Amino acid sequence: MSAAESAPEARRALDPIWLGRGIALVAGVLLVLYPMLSDNLYYQNMIILSLVFAIAASGLSIITGLAGYVSLSQGAFVGLGGYTVGVLATHHPDTNVWLWMPVAGVTAGLVALILGFVAMRASGPSFVIITVAFLFLVQVIAINWRSVSGGTEGLSLPIPTWDADIANWPFYYSLVGILALQLLLTWWIRRTKLGTGLVAIRDDETKAATLGINLPVEKMIAFIASSVLVGVGGGVYGYYLTFIDPRGMFNILLSVEAMLALLVGGKATLWGPVLGAFIVEPLNEYANNNLGGGNTRLLLFGGLLVLIVLFLPQGVLPAIESLLNWVRTRGRAGLVGARIGTGGSLASLTGRLSLVDRAAAVDPPPPLLEVKDLRKAFGGLKAVDGASLVVPEGSITGLIGPNGSGKTTLFNLIDDTIHADGGEIWLAGERIDRLSPWTRAHRGLGRTFQITRLFREMTVLENVVAAQRSFSWGQLGRIAVSGSEARAAEELLEYVGMRSFRDQKARALSFGQQKLVELAQVLMLDPKLILLDEPAGGINPVLIDRMSGMIRELNSYGKTFLIVEHNMPFVLGLCDPVHVLARGHTMASGTPDQIQKDPAVVDAYLGDDFVLEDEHERTVR
């Protein structure tokens, strides 16, 4: 084989996905075979503890790695699992201890549900503090509830009765099985609409809500999913110890080591938490046995954390993946597509979007959106001060005005990115100003942003499939990265000319490309009304023409638009009617001709020298 022929084979061999799968398979086989190959109880014990941390870190990956909420309560769920099994085994000595393991998972899930009602109302440092407080709270309860937990004296579990030659095997293989289930759960969640929704929440929670992602429900599911199997693992761990006490089972170091394992391996990866656990726990054993433990161990872990933050902020596995990608592409990965595609036809989208032919429409269209006396103040500044406007169904309505007049703030109030102080918002005859942003999206409201807000760490395809046009438990479990959802997203990307970029990270796209992807993202909602915030801003003339053409085509099939734009030829040549906003209120409304001739509009915004060229003049030029 020539060097030219061998190069593609070498690059395929360095593909991070296949290389990772191969390493994981080999490691899994060795993990399963180890007790049969060696009877060294010291190393078996080390692996058992590593498995416990791997389960805790893998569960943590759901709420922290996917959803972006840093939790230090994993040690509490390990302890709850251990104490559930310990209490039940103590009070029911004639019952097989293994029967209580599922109960430990249920207990952890129920407690996570209760805690979630409190913790999920907070974010950032507040959320972290609540989870730490919860850990110490359950420790205090266990210490003082002596009749159940045994207090500081702890509980002694039944001694295992199986052959001493395989003393660790039941614990070992039970934890291997629980870890496998935890990894399978994490893998499945990441591929579903729930998973893409969680990553969207992590990257931009406000934007996620406008795409129909039900924030409280999805965060609560993630919190519960991150704890159930951890509780089962904690039950096995407690039985393995045969003696449990509150200070040992609810030790904050369990949570810290689980978090450290997640950070070391890679918090946004499937196998990273496992790798991190099998790095952290042996280091822990080494520090205890060879360095005296105590403060030396804390210094070692603190130094490791500093090194990871400084040199491998994404973790070991993502760093290796980036290096392999660089080697495989010789540093010339670039964008997947050489240029934006020519775009597709709406004919292929008739099964994906609610499209109607408006050619036969003769009656005056009813109002689709009505804004009545909308108000919003920031301190003494009245950003929106009694604004009122109507968007007729099937129209392309423009909203113009000077900088600072409140146009984007009005959009933010309509989709509840910012809560209004007063006024009413009606969509398709339903008052929506009391509804959450995700419910407004489900009612048919879609919106793009002036500065595009794609989810930067997601691929282009994942950005589009993240949108959820309705809420149902079945939809959350629907596979998003393949199947019908992915096909629908690909067809929308084909329509806007971005299908060849489907596997590219959104952060690598140009500003104009991001605008096209954001339009496809909004179309995934199949909205009745699309709010476009400066669709022509910051992009080249060719892309402006394409954007205009797509808006006209979508409108010809029944989609209604409300557009904020400073490009006057674009908006006045495209929109009818047009509303003018000044100082937070609507100062004029009418056709483009009426707006251009309105003396107040000319004086406040357009200026005396403004002349709109007709379509023929722009075409000739």
VEXLUMKE-965725 format. One record per residue: x, y, z of N, C-alpha, C, CB in turn; residue in one letter. Coordinates in steps of 0.05 Angstrom, whole numbers, plus 5000, padded with zeros to 4 digits. Glycine has a CB too. Example, Ala and Ser with C-alpha at 12.3 -4.5 7.8 and 13.67 -1.06 7.14 Angstrom:
BEGIN
526448865156524649105156526449345156522649115181a 525749555142527349795143525850015157528249885114s 
This chain:
BEGIN
501749765000500050005000501850255000498150005025m 501150444983502750694981502150875005502150834955s 503951075007503551265029500951415026505851465031a 500251475001497751624996495351465004497551704966a 495551194998493251025005493050975035493450754990e 495350965048495350905077494551145094498050815086s 494751385083494051625099491151625107494651875083a 489251575089486451575098485951355119484551525074p 487251115116486850905136487851005163488350655127e 490151135163491251235189489351445201494051365184a 488251615184486351815195483951685207485652015174r 482951475193480551335204481251205230479551135183r 483651095232484450965257484651165280487150825254a 485151425273485351625294482651765299487451835286l 480551675286477951795291477251765320475751655273d 476751985335476351965364474051785371475852235375p 471951775355469551615362470251315362467251665342i 471451225340472050935338474350865357472750865310w 476351035360478550985378477450965407480651195376l 475751155414474551145441472950895446472851395445g 471350815426469750565429471550325433467950525405r 473750315418475550095421476850075448477750105399g 477750305458479050315484476950245506480250595490i 474550355503472450295523471749995524469950455517a 471749875500471149585499473349425513470849495470l 475849485507478049345520477949385550480749435508v 477649635559477549695587475249555601477349995592a 472949545588470649405599471049105603468149445582g 472348985583472948695585474848645607474048595558v 476948805610478948775631477648815659481248965628l 475749005660474449065686472748825694472649315683l 471348695675469648465681471348225689467848395657v 473648195676475247955680477147975704476947895656l 477548215715479648255735479348065759479748535744y 477048045772476847875795477447585789474047885807p 477047495764477747225756480747185751476147145731m 482047415745484847405738486647445763485547605717l 485547585783487147655807485447635832488547925804s 486547525853485047515878486247715898485147235890d 487647915888488748125906486448305916490848295890n 485848265942483548405954484048715955482948305981l 486548795958487149085959486349225933490149125964y 487149105911486449235886483449195879488149125863y 482248975887479348945884477849165899478448665893q 478749215924477549425940477849695926478849435968n 480249755915480750005902478850035878483650025893m 478449815863476649835839473849865848476949585822i 472949735870470249765880469750055888469749585905i 471550185902471250465909471250645884473450555928l 472950575864472950725839470250695825475150625821s 469050465826466450425813464350595827465650125815l 464450605854462450775868462751065859462950755899v 465251165858465651445849464951475819468651525853f 465351275803464651285775461651315772465751045760a 460151165788457151175786456251455795455850965804i 457451555817456651825827457452035807458051875854a 459752015795460652225776459052205750463652195770a 458451965741456851935717454052045720456751635708s 452851995744450252115750450452415751449152015776g 452652515763453052805764453352925737455552865781l 454352765717454652865690452052955678455952655673s 449852835687447252915675446453195684445052715684i 446553245710445653515720447853725716444853495749i 450353645718452553845715453653855687454753785735t 454253625675455453615649453553695627456553345643g 451053595628449053665608447553915614447053435605l 446453935638444754165645446254405655442654085665a 448754365664450454585673449954685701449954815655g 448554525718448154595746450054445764445154535754y 451854585777453954465793452754375820456354665798v 452754115824451554005849453653865865449253805842s 453653925891455453785910453853605929457153995926l 451653495919449953335936450153035929447053415933s 451952955911452152675904452852505928454252635882q 454552605946455152455970452752395987457252595987g 450852585987448352556002446752325991446652816002a 446652295964445052085952446451815956444652135922f 449151805956450551555963449751475991453651595959v 449851676010449251616038446351536041449751856055g 444451666027441651586029441251306020439951776012l 442551225998442350945989443450756010443850915963g 445750816021446950646041445150616066449650746049g 444150846075442450836099439750706094442051126110y 438650736070436150606064436450306067435150676036t 438650196055439149916056439849836085441449836037v 441449996099442249936126439849926145444250136136g 438050116144435750126162433849896156434250396158v 433249846131431449626124432649356131430749636094l 435249326125436449066132436549016162439349056120a 436949236177437049206207434249136218438049466219t 432249266207429549216218428148976206427749466213h 429248866184428148626171430448426166426648696145h 431548316188433948146185433547896169434948076212p 431047806166430547546152430147586122428047416164d 430247836113429847896085432547926071428148156081t 432747816047435247846032435948136028434947696004n 438348206035439148496034438948606006441948526045v 439548435986439548535958436848635949440548315939w 434748545962432048635954431548935961429848465968l 433149045979432849315987434349515968433749356015w 435949415950437449595932435649765914439349425915m 433649655901431849835886430450045903429749665871p 429849965928428550155946430450395952427750025973v 433050335953434950555957434950745934437850435960a 434650645909434450825886431850985887434550665861g 429650865894427151015896427351235917424750825902v 428551165940428851365961430451605951430151245986t 432751545938434351765928432851935907436951655915a 431251805890429751955870427652125883428451765851g 426252025903424152185916425352425931422552005936l 427552375944428852605958429852805938431252495976v 430952715915431752905894429453065884433152745871a 427052935882424653075873423953305892422352885870l 424053235918423353435939425453665939423153305967i 427953585938430153785938429953955913432853655940l 429253835891429153975865427154205866428453795843g 424954175880422954395881424154645894420554305897f 426154605911427454835924429854925908428254765952v 431654725902434254795890433954895861435954545889a 431954795846431754875818430655155814430054675803m 429855285835429055565834431455745834427155635856r 433855635840436255785842438155705819437755745869a 440355855816442255785796444955885805441555905768s 447155805791449755895798450655825826449956195793g 451956015840452955965867450655895886454456205877p 448356015883446055955901445355655900443656125894s 445255545876444655265873446755085887444455185843f 449255155883451455005896451155015926454255115888v 450555245937450255275966447955105977449855575974i 445755105962443454945970444154645971441054995951i 445554555951446254265951448154195973447554185924t 450054375980451854326002450354326029454154546003v 448454526031446854536056445154286059445054786055a 444154176037442553936038444253696048441453866010f 446753686038448553466047448853476078451253496033l 449453716088449853736117447253696133451054006124f 444953766120442353736133441753436137440153856117l 442153276116441552986120443552856139441652846092v 446052966140447952856159446952916188450752986155q 446053156193445053236219442553066227444353536220v 440753016207438452856213439252576220436552856188i 441252456205442152186211443452166238444052096189a 444852376246446152376273444052386295448052616275i 441952536292440052586313437652396313439052856312n 437152256291434852076290435851796298433652066261w 436551776323437851536334436151286331438651586363r 433551306335431851076335431750936308429051146342s 432451086287432450966260435250926250430951156240v 436951136252439651126240441751016258440351396230s 441150996284443250916303444951146312444850706292g 444551396302446051626310449051596304445751676339g 450651706321453551696317454651406320454951886336t 453151236332454050956336453850796310452450816357e 452250896291452050766265450450516265454750706255g 450450386242448950136239450749916228446550176219l 450349676238451849436228449949276210452949266251s 450749236186449149076167449848776170449549176138l 448048606160448548316162451148246147446248156150p 452648056158455047956146454347786122456847806166i 455547826099454947656075455447366082456547746051p 453847186070454046896077455246736054451246796082t 456046856032457146706010460046626015456846855984w 461146465998463846356002465846576004464546165979d 467746556022469746756026471646786002471446696051a 471846575986473646585962472646795942473846315949d 470046845943468947045924467647275941466846915905i 468947355962467747545981466947805968469747606003a 468647905949468048165937466448145911470648305931n 466247905900465047875874462147985872464947585865w 460347925890457548035887457548335887455847925910p 459148465905459248755906460448865880460848845931f 462648735872464148825849462348825824466648645844y 461148605818459548575794456948725795459048285787y 455848755819453448925822454049215815452348915851s 456349315824457149595818457849625788459549675835l 459049415776459549425747456949445732461149175738v 454949285741452349295727450949565731450549075738g 451049675755449849935760451250155744449950015790i 453850145742455350335726454550315696458350295729l 454250065687453350025659450650145654453349725652a 448750115674446050235671446250535672444250135694l 447950645689448250935691449351045665450051005714q 451350915653452451005627450350985605454950845620l 448850765605446750735585444650945588445450455588l 443851015612441951225617443051495607441251245647l 445551555613446751805604446851825574449551845616t 447651605562447851585532445151625520449051315524w 443151495531440451525520439351805523438551325533w 439751925546438752205551440052395531439352285579i 442652365527444052555509443052535480447052495509r 441952315472440952285445438052375441441151995436r 436652435463433752495461433352795461432352375485t 430752875457430053155459430553265487427053185451k 430253095507430953175534433853245536430252955554l 435553085524438453145525439253395511439952915514g 438253435487438853685472437753925487437753675444t 435453885500434254105516436054175540431554025526g 437153965553438954015576441454165568439653755590l 442654085545445054225536444354505528446354075512v 442054545516441154815510440854985535438454815495a 439754865556439555005582442355085593438054835603i 444254905590446954955599448155185584448654705596r 447755195558449155395541447755675543449255305512d 445055675544443555925544440755875553443656065515d 440255895579437655815590435455995580437855845620e 435956255576433856435567433056365538434756725568t 435056315521434456245493433055975492437056235477k 433855785509432555525509429555545514433855345531a 428755725532425955755539424355855515425555955562a 425556025498424156135475423855915453425656365463t 425255695455425055475436423155255446427755355430l 421555315466419555125476420554925496418454985453g 423054965506424154785526423154845553427254785525i 421654665565420454705591422554685613418154505597n 423554915622425854925640425454775666426655205646l 423354825681423054685707422854385705420554795722p 421254295685420854005682423353865674418653945662v 424753975654427153835644429453845665428153965618e 429754065679431754075700431053875723432054355712k 428553855729427753675751428253385743424753705757m 427653315718428153045708431152985709427153005679i 432753175701435653135702436653095730437053385689a 435553245749436453215777435752945788435153435794f 433352845781432552585791434152365777429452535785i 434552395751436152195736438952175746436052255706a 439952405756442752405766443052275793443752685767s 440852195806441052105834440051815838439452285851s 438251725821436951465827438951235828434751405805v 440551195806442450985806444751035825443550945778l 445251285831447251345852446351245879447851655853v 443751265884442651155909442850845910439651225911g 442450715887442750425886445650345891441850315859v 447550495878450350455883451150495912452050625865g 449950705924450450755952449550525970449151015961g 447250405962446250175977448249935977443550085966g 449349885952451349675950453849745966452049625920v 454649995965456950085979456650056009457550385972y 454250126019453750086048453849796057451050206055g 452749626040452749336046455649226045450949186026y 457149336026460049256024461549326049461349375999y 461049566060462449656084461549496109461949946089l 459049406109457749256131457449426156459349006138t 458649656157458149846180458050126168460349826202f 455950276175455650546165455150736187453450566143i 456150986185455551196205455251456190457951216226d 453751646202453051896188455452056177451452076206p 457552076193459852236185461352106162461652286208r 461251846160462651706138460951706113463351426146g 458451646115456651616091455851886080454251456098m 455752096096454952356087457352556088452652466103f 459652446082462052616082462152776056464652436084n 462653036059462753206035464953136016462953506044i 467052996026469252916009468252725987471452786025l 466152565993464952395972463952565949462652225984l 462652785955461652965934463953105919459753175946s 465953185935468153325923469753145904470053435945v 470152895912471552705895469952635870472252455911e 467352615873465652565849465852795830462752515858a 465753045840465953275823468753285810465453535839m 470853225826473553225815473853025793475653185838l 472752785797472852575777471452675751471452315786a 469252815754467852925730469553125716465153045739l 470753305730472353515718474953405705473153725739l 476153205719478653095708478052945682479852905728v 476052775682475452615657474152775635473652395664g 472452965642471053115621468053115627471553005594g 466953345635464253355645462153325624463753615660k 462853375599460853355578461153105561460953605560a 462452895572462952655558461652415572465952605555t 461452195557460251955568462251805586459251765546l 464651775576466651605590468451775609468351465571w 468352035606470052205623469752165653469552495616g 467352155663467052105692468251845701464052115700p 468051635685469251375692472251395693468351155672v 473451515672476351555671477151725695477151685645l 475751935701476452105724476351955750474552345725g 474351785754474051635779476451445782471451475779a 477251315760479451125761482151265762479350935738f 482251525760484651685765484651785794484851925745i 482351895802482152025829482351825852479552175831v 480951605850480951415872483751285877478851195867e 485151195856487851095862489651315873489150995836p 489351565864490851785877490151815906490452045862l 487651785912486651805940487951585957483651775941n 487951335946489251115960492251165964488750855946e 493551265944496351315946496951525967497551405918y 495351745967495751955986495251856015493852195980a 493351686019492751576045494951386055490051436046n 495851226037497751016045500651106045497450776027n 501351296028504151366025504851656033504951325997n 502751826035503352106041501952186067502352286018l 500852006081499752066107496852166107501352266120g 495652186083492852276081492452556092491052086096g 490052606103489552866116489953096098491252896140g 491453296108491953546092493553496067493353746110n 495253286068496853226044494953136021498853006050t 492952986028491052896008489453135997489052686020r 488653316014487253546005488953725987486253716029l 491553745994493453895978493753765950496153915992l 493853505950494153355925491753405907494553055929l 489353375918486953415902486653705893484453335918f 487353895911487254175904489154245881487854355928g 491554135883493454175861492554055835496154065869g 491353815836490253695812488053865800489153415818l 486353965816484154135807485254385793482254215830l 487254515805488454755793489754685766490654865812v 491154465764492354385739490254335717494054125743l 488054205725485954155706484754415696483753975718i 484154595714482854845707484755005689482155015732v 487355005695489255175679489855055652491755215695l 490354785652491454665627489454485612493854515634f 487554375626485554205612482754275622486153905618l 481854515616479354615627476954445619478854895619p 477054305596474854135588475153845598474654135558q 477453775610477953505619479853355601475353365622g 480653115610482552955596481452855569483452725612v 479152735569478052625544477552835522475552475550l 476353055529476053265508478653365497474453495518p 480653385514483353475505484553265486485253515529a 484253005493485352805475483752805449485052525488i 481152835450479552845426480353075408476552875432e 480853315419481753545403484453485391481853795421s 486253365406488953305395488753105372490753185417l 487052895375486752695354485452825329485052465363l 483552995333482353135310484453305295479953315319n 486153435311488153605298490153435283489753765320w 490953205294492853025280491452905255493752795299v 488952835258487552705236487152895213484852605245r 486753145218486253345197488653515192483853515204t 490853465206493253615203492753915209494453585175r 490953965227490454245235488854405215492954375241g 487754265195486354415174483354325173487654375146r 482154295196479354195197477554395183478554145225a 477654645191475954845179473054775181476654885151g 471454915165468554865165468054625146466955115156l 465854485152465254245136464554325108462954095149v 462954535104462154615077463954845067459254705077g 464454835041466155045030464755315029467154965002a 462155305024460555555024457655485029460855694996r 456055685034453255645039451955525014451855905048i 450155335018448755214996446755404982447354965004g 445655304960443855474945441055484957443655384917t 440555304976437955304990436055114976436755584990g 434055024991432054844981429454974975431654615001g 427454804970424754904963422854854986423754784937s 420855024989418754985009417054735003417055225012l 417154654978415454424971416254174987415754364941a 418854154994419753915009419053935038422753885005s 418054165047417554205076414554195082418654475084l 412854125063410054135068409253935090408454065043t 410753725094410153535116411353625142411153275109g 413053835142414353915167413154175178417353955162r 412254355160411154615169408254635161412754845156l 406754795177403954845171403855065150402354925197s 403754985125403855185103401155185088406155115083l 400255415081397755445066398255645043395455545084v 396855595022397155774999395256015003396355634972d 396456255005394956505011393856634985396656695026r 394356514962393656644937390556694936394456484914a 389056514948386156534946384856714968384856264947a 386456814986385456975008384457244999387657005030a 381957305004380757564995379757735019378557514975v 379057605041377957745063380157895078376457565082d 379458125091381558255107382558065129380358515120p 385158035132386257845151385657935180389257815147p 385057745197384657815226387357865239383157585241p 387358005261389958045276390957785287389558255298p 393557725283394757485295396057565322396857365276l 397357795322398557895347397458175353401657905344l 396658215378395758475388397258545413392658475393e 398658765412400058875436398559115445403058935429v 397759115470396059335481397359455505393259225488k 398159715503399159875525401359725541396859945544d 403259615526405459465539407459655552406859275519l 408359585576410159765591412359605604408559915612r 414759725605417059615619418959835626418459395602k 419659845652421460055661423859925675420060255681a 426160035671428559945686429360175704430959865666f 428560165729428960395747427260625737431960465748g 428660855733427261085723426961095693428561335733g 428260915678428160915649425760745639430760795637l 423960875624421660745613422460645585419160935611k 423360395583424260275558421860235539425660015563a 419660135549417160105533415060245549416459805527v 413760435537411860615551409260635537413160895555d 407560425542404860425530404860355501403660685534g 406660185491406760105463404259935456409359955456a 403159995433400859835422401259795392398159975429s 400759555383400959505354399359245347403859475345l 398859215322397358985312398958865289394459055303v 399258605288400458455266398258285253402858275276v 397458365229395358205215396357925208394358355190p 394657735209395357465202396157455172393057265207e 398357315167399357295139400957525129397057245122g 401557725146402957955138405957935144401858205151s 407458125131410258175139410158455150412258135115i 410058465177409858725190412558825199407958705215t 413159075195415659195202415459355228416759365180g 417659365243417759525267420459685266417559355294l 420259945262422660105259422660325281422860225231i 424960455283425160665302428060715309423660605328g 428660945321431461015328432660815348431661295340p 435260805350436660645370435660735398439760675368n 435060535415434160605442431160655443435660835452g 429760615422426860675422425260445435425860715394s 426560215440425160005454424259765437422760115468g 425259755412424359535394425159265404425559585366k 427659225410428458955420427258895447431558945422t 426959095464425659055490422758965485425759315507t 421459085465418758995459418658705451417559175436l 420558615434420758335427421158165453423158285408f 422858265471423458115495420958085513425658245511n 419258285512416758275527414758085514415458555530l 414658085487412757915473413357615478412857975443i 415957545478416657265482417357195511418857175464d 417157395529417657355558420557305564415957135568d 422357395547425157405555425457595578426957485531t 423857805578423757995601420758015608424958275593i 420158025634417358045643416358325640417057945672h 413958355629412758625626411758725653410458615606a 411758985656410659115680407659145678411959385685d 406659165653403759195649403059175620402859465660g 400559165614399559135586398658855580401759225567g 397758825555396758565546398058485520393658585543e 398358215517399358105492397457875484402257995495i 396357905460394457705450395557575425391657835444w 395557305424396457155400394256975391399056995407l 393357005367391256845355388756835373392256555350a 388157065384385757085401386056995429383556935388g 388456915438388956815465390857015479390056535465e 390157085503391957265518394357095529390457405542r 396857175522399157015529401057155548400556945504i 400457395557402457545573402757425601401657835576d 401057235608401357105634402656825631398657075648r 403356755606404456485601407456495602403456385574l 408656265607411656245607412656255579412455975620s 415256315575416356345548416056085532419156425549p 416455845545416255595530413355535522417355365547w 411455625539408655585531407955765508406755645555t 409056015507408556185485409656065459409856465490r 412055935461413155805438411255575429415955695444a 410155425447408255215440405655325428407555045465h 404955575435402555695423403055805395401655925441r 405655805386406155885359407856125356403655935345g 409556195376411256435375414156345372410856605400l 415456445351418356385347419856645344418756215322g 422356645352423856895352426856855348423357035379r 428057025331430957035328431957285343431757045298t 434557295347435757515363437557685346437257395387f 437757945355439458135341442358035339439358405355q 443457955361446057815362445357515365447957915385i 445957355345445057085345445856935371446156935321t 444056765380444456625405444156325401442456725427r 445756215383445855925380447355805404447255855353l 446855545407448255405429450955325418446555155438f 452955465427455555455414456955185415457355655427r 456555035436457854775438456354545426458454715467e 454054605415452454405401452954425371449454435407m 452554205357452854205328450554355315453053925316t 450754425290448654555276446054395277449454615247v 446354135272443953955273442753955300444753665264l 444353935321443253925348441954185355445453865368e 442954415345441654665350438854675339443254895338n 438454555316435754555304433854365318435954495274v 434854115324433053925336432453985365434253645334v 433954175377433454245405430654375408435554435415a 429654505388427054645389424854435394426554805363a 422954505412420754335419418154475415421054235449q 416754405394414254545386411954495404413554475358r 412154295421409954235441411254085464407654075428s 409754055486410753905508409153645512410754075534f 410553425514409353175522411652995532407853035498s 410952815550412952635561414152465539411752465583w 412452385520413452215498415452365481411152125481g 414952625477416852785460419552805473415753055454q 419652835500422152855514423952605509421752905544l 422652375507424152135503424752065474422751905515g 423852235456424252185427427152225420422352365410r 428252045404431052075395431252315377432051815381i 433152495383433352745368435552745348433852975388a 437752605353440052625335439952435312442652575351v 437852285310437352105287434352065284438851825290s 433551935263430651885259429152115248429451795285g 426552135254424852335242425552615250421952275249s 426352655275427052925284429553025269427652925314e 431552855266433952935251433352985222436152725254a 431552825210430852865182429453135178429152635172r 427653195196426253455195428253685197424153475217a 430153665215432153875218433853895193433953815243a 434653675182436253685158434853815134437153395150e 432253765132430653885111430554185114427853765109e 430254275139430254565144432954685139429354625173l 435054545146437754645140438254655110439954465154l 437154455096437354465067435954705055436154205054e 433654775067432155005057433655265060429455025072y 435055295083436555545087439455525076436655605117v 440155295065442755275052445055195071443455525039g 444455075093446455015113446754715120445955165139m 445654545102445654255108448554145109444054105088r 450354245093453054135092454654205118454554245068s 453454375135454754455160453554315184454554755163f 451954105179450353985200452053885224448753765189r 454453785219456053675240458153865251457453425231d 458054115242459954315252458954445278460354535230q 460754495296459954645321459054925313462354665340k 456955015327455755275320457755505324453255325337a 459555475343461455685349463355735326463055625374r 463655545307465555585285464255715261466555305277a 461655775262460255895239460756205238457255835240l 460556305214460556595211457956715221461156685182s 457856985224455457115234453057065216455957415238f 453557085190451357045170450456755171452357115143g 452256565173451456285175449856235200453956105174q 450556365222449056325246446256435243450456465270q 445856645229443156755224441456555209443357025209k 442656425189441156225174440355985191442756135150l 442255895208441655665225439555745246444255575240v 439655985256437656075276434856085263438456355287e 434756165237432156165224431055875222432356285196l 432855685214432055405213431155305240434255225202a 432555385261431855315288429055405296433955435308q 428455655289425755755294423655615278425656065289v 424255555253422355415236421655135246423355395207l 423555015261423054755273420654765292425554655288m 420054995303417755025320415155035304418055285337l 415355075278412955115261411255335273411354845258d 412355575276410855785291408755915273412756005301p 406756025286404756195272405956465266402156215288k 407456575285408656845283411656825287407257045303l 413156945269416056935272417057225276417456815246i 418357275299419557535305422457525296419357595336l 423157695277425957715267427157975277425957695236l 429257955293430658195303433158245286431458155333d 432858445268435058525250436158295234437258665266e 434458165217435457945201437558025180433157805187p 437558275172439458365152441958505165438158565133a 442058515191444258655204446758495204443458725233g 448958615195451658485197452158265177451958375224g 450558245156451058035136451358175108448757835135i 452558025089453158135063450758165046455257965049n 450858335025448458385008447258134996449158574986p 448957944988447857694976446157544996450157514965v 447057535020445657395041443057555049447357355066l 443257815047440857975052438657915032441458285051i 439457895006437557824985436357544990438857834958d 438057354998437057085003435057095027439356895009r 435757235048434057255071431357375063435357425094m 431457585047428957705038427257515022429557955021s 428657355004427157164988425856955005429057044968g 427256855025426056645042423656755058428156535061m 423956995068421657115082419257145064422457395094i 419657245040417357265021416156995015418357404995r 417856795011416856535004415256415027419056344995e 416356425051414956325074412356465079416756345099l 412456725074409956885077407856815057410657185075n 408756745032406856665012405356415018408256634985s 406556255037405256005046404056045074407255785046y 403556285082401956335106403456405131400456095111g 406156415131407656485155407556785159410556385154k 407056865184406857155191409457245204404357205210t 410357485197412857585207412457865220414957605185f 413957915242414358175253417358225253413058205282l 418258425239421058465234422058735245421758445204i 424158725262425558965271428058985253426358945301v 428359225241430659255222431359545219429959125195e 433959605216434959875211435559915182437359935228h 435659705166436159725137433559815124437159455125n 433260075119430660175110429860075082430860475109m 431560055062430759935037429659645041433059935017p 430959495059430159225064427359215077432159085082f 426959365098424459345113422159475099424859455141v 422659715087420459855073419759725047421160145069l 421659585035421059445010419759175015423459404994g 419759075040418858815046416258815063420958655060l 415959015080413958995101411559175094415059085128c 409259075103406759235101404759085119405659255071d 403859215141404359485150407059525164402159575168p 407559775172410059855186409260015210412060005168v 410359945234409960095258412560245265408959915281h 412360485275414660635283414560675313414760915269v 416760605326416960625355418960845362417860355368l 418161015381419861225391419361275421419461495375a 421561275436421361315465419361115478420461595471r 419360875468417860665480414960645473418060685509g 413960815455411160795448410960815417409461015461h 408660725407408260725378407461005369406060515371t 409061125352408561395344407161405316411061555342m 407261185301405961185275405660905265407561355254a 403560855249403060595237401860645209401260415254s 402560475190401360505164402960355143401260795156g 402360405118403760285095406560405093402160315068t 408360285078411060405074410860685063412660235056p 409060735044408861005032407861205053406861005009d 405961125069404961305090407161365110402561185104q 408761165118410861205137412961395126412160935145i 413661365101415761545089414861835087416461445061q 412261875086411162145082410262265109408862145063k 410362115130409562215156411562415167409061985176d 410862665170412862875179414162805206411563145181p 412562685224413662625251415762405248411462535270a 415262205231417261985227419762095214415961765210v 419362255193421662375179423362535199420762555156v 422062695216423562865235424962695256421563065248d 423562485266424662335288426662115280422462205304a 426362015255427961775248429161785220426261535252y 427461815200428461775172430262005163426161745153l 429562245171431062485162429962595136433962405158g 430462845131429362985107430562875081429863285109d 432962765082434262675057433662395050437262715060d 431962255066431461965060429661935036430161835084f 430561775016428961704993429261404988429861874968v 427161264987427260974983427260914953424860834996l 429360794943429460714915427360504909432260624907e 426260514885424360304878425860054870422460394856d 424359834868425559574862427059574836423459354862e 426059724816427459734790430159864792425659874769h 430260094807432760234810434860064824432360494825e 434059914845435959754860436959524843434759644885r 435159414825435859194808437859284787433459064795t 437359514775439159624754441859684766437959884741v 441859804790444459874802446059614810444060044827r 
